């Protein structure tokens, strides 16, 4: 959940009064604590959905949401810190009446799972949430796969209800990359960007427990979870309600524009290369541009691989085709008197390109077309000129 600075400031100021107002409250026996799961939205920041905790108590005239998904684009050096993986999120408390209108406006479904907690368990969790919302405790370092708005909700409930929670387990078959791709059908260019920056570790299988970094998967896990009460296992979710219902934007799908674009680009380069070979006339400008662009892409990917704290960034075998030295080679290739020596670089490039195809990292479909395009130029530059 991302908000503009004005809304962020309003909620922040509300949080100050909220904290002092309810700090000493105890929940009544008829109070409810529930999980709110919000469907994905149509903006990039909301494409995975959202999770929060609701505490309602009619006797105390209390209906609040504890939200771990708040940050502001107006934070100092936001883009640089975001790229480095140093984004700090806040946990705030807000009235339920201020939480739900945003999802009505964006036409995003909201589901509520009322938890089957004892009165003692509710109060333990409530006091832990109040402690967490304090100014000195509310900030945390965001980690998309391991520590986000969904995993924080799960962890608070596991650790602070006074009872043991049992989640179902399965044999891990899906990877982080495979899981998040289910939410990218309307964001094809974003999907390509993520695939370029996220490395091989994202292809490792994820347990059912680990899959709860996605709100939808957390909701499904909670629906089947059990809690031990008085020594007996009981369903963790007591009842489920649909608070808002709209078509799920996750089911929307756009054309695979990156694959189409680079597919046409591959056909163009293949045609120009083949025509140049038949005419015994190579167009070296193609190599300048291709190797300059792939090298530049390698510098960006390499920076993220080396310096970003985002999870699963290293190792990243996109660097085999987006090899940073390609940029230096493109400069040398412009000097015709060095052409005989620098032509050997195509052997190295060919080896790296073939290796990238068998290394086992999941590539975006568009990347395979980029690799094939580069291979075309490698072959054209290594085979003898047609006499």
ABEGO torsion letter per residue (X at the ends): XBBBAAAAAAAAAAAAAAAAAAAABBBBAABBBBBBBBBBBABAAAAAEBBBBBBBBAAAGBBBBBBAABBBAABBGAAAAAAAGABBBBBBBBBAAAAAAAAAAAGBBBBBBBBBBBAAAAAAAAAAAAAAABAAAABBBBBAAABBAAAAAAAAAAAAAGBBBBBBBBBBABBAAAAAAAAAAABAAAAAAAAAABBAAAABBBBAAAAAABAAAAAAAAAABBBBBGGBBBBABABBBBABBBBBAAABBBBBAAAAAAAAAAAAAAAAAAAAAAAGBBBAAAAAAAAAAAAAAAAAAAAAAAABABBGAOBBAAAAABBAAAAAAAAAAABAAAAAAAAAAAAAAAAAAAAAAAAGBBBBAAAAAAAAAAAAAAAAAABBBBX
